[in-house]
Amino acid sequence: MDEKQVIQKFIVRKLYRKRMWLHKHTNINNLPKGLSNTLRVSKEVKKAIEELLKDKLLLSKPTHYGLEVSLNPKKREDIEDLIE
């Protein structure tokens, strides 16, 4: 498992535990919180988040104070497979 996959798994697991589905969302800047400092400052975090958005595992909601994200309920099976 490479660094990007570890980061993706961490982010999806974090949102899954907090039940961040569809209308319950969090700021995109909160996603790397909880990662080790070496992973948090790497460029892989941004790439991992962009890939999750591209794969539609995360839904984005633009607001006037920043981008908010939540899990996509239509991809629930894919999300649960990624976590395990």
C-alpha positions in Angstrom: 0.0 0.0 0.0 1.5 3.3 -1.0 1.3 6.6 0.9 -1.7 8.0 -1.1 -3.8 4.9 -0.4 -3.0 5.1 3.3 -4.1 8.7 3.3 -7.3 7.9 1.4 -8.2 5.1 3.7 -7.6 7.3 6.8 -9.8 10.1 5.4 -12.6 7.8 4.4 -12.5 5.9 7.7 -12.6 9.2 9.6 -15.6 10.5 7.8 -17.3 7.1 8.0 -16.8 7.0 11.8 -18.3 10.5 12.2 -21.2 9.6 9.9 -20.5 12.4 7.4 -23.0 11.3 4.7 -24.5 13.7 2.1 -25.9 16.7 4.0 -23.6 16.4 7.0 -20.3 17.8 5.9 -17.0 19.1 7.1 -14.4 21.6 5.9 -11.8 20.1 3.5 -9.0 21.6 5.7 -10.1 19.3 8.6 -9.4 16.1 6.7 -5.7 15.7 7.3 -6.0 16.4 11.0 -5.1 13.2 12.9 -2.4 12.2 10.4 1.2 12.1 11.4 3.1 15.3 10.8 5.2 13.7 8.0 2.1 12.7 6.1 0.1 15.8 6.8 2.6 18.2 5.2 3.3 16.1 2.1 1.7 16.9 -1.2 0.1 13.4 -1.3 -2.7 14.6 1.0 -4.0 17.0 -1.6 -3.6 14.5 -4.4 -5.5 11.8 -2.3 -8.4 14.2 -1.6 -8.6 15.2 -5.3 -8.6 11.6 -6.3 -11.4 10.8 -3.9 -13.4 13.7 -5.3 -12.8 12.5 -8.8 -13.9 9.0 -8.0 -17.1 10.4 -6.5 -16.4 8.8 -3.1 -16.5 12.3 -1.6 -19.1 14.9 -2.5 -18.1 18.6 -2.5 -20.2 21.5 -1.4 -18.7 25.0 -2.1 -19.6 27.6 0.5 -18.5 31.2 0.9 -16.1 30.2 3.6 -14.4 27.3 1.8 -15.0 23.8 0.4 -17.0 21.3 2.4 -17.0 17.5 1.8 -19.0 14.5 2.8 -19.3 10.9 1.8 -21.4 9.8 -1.2 -24.2 7.5 -0.1 -24.5 6.1 -3.6 -20.9 4.7 -3.3 -21.5 3.1 0.1 -20.3 -0.3 -0.9 -17.1 1.1 -2.5 -16.4 3.1 0.7 -16.9 0.1 3.0 -14.6 -2.0 0.8 -11.9 0.7 1.0 -12.1 0.8 4.7 -11.7 -2.9 5.2 
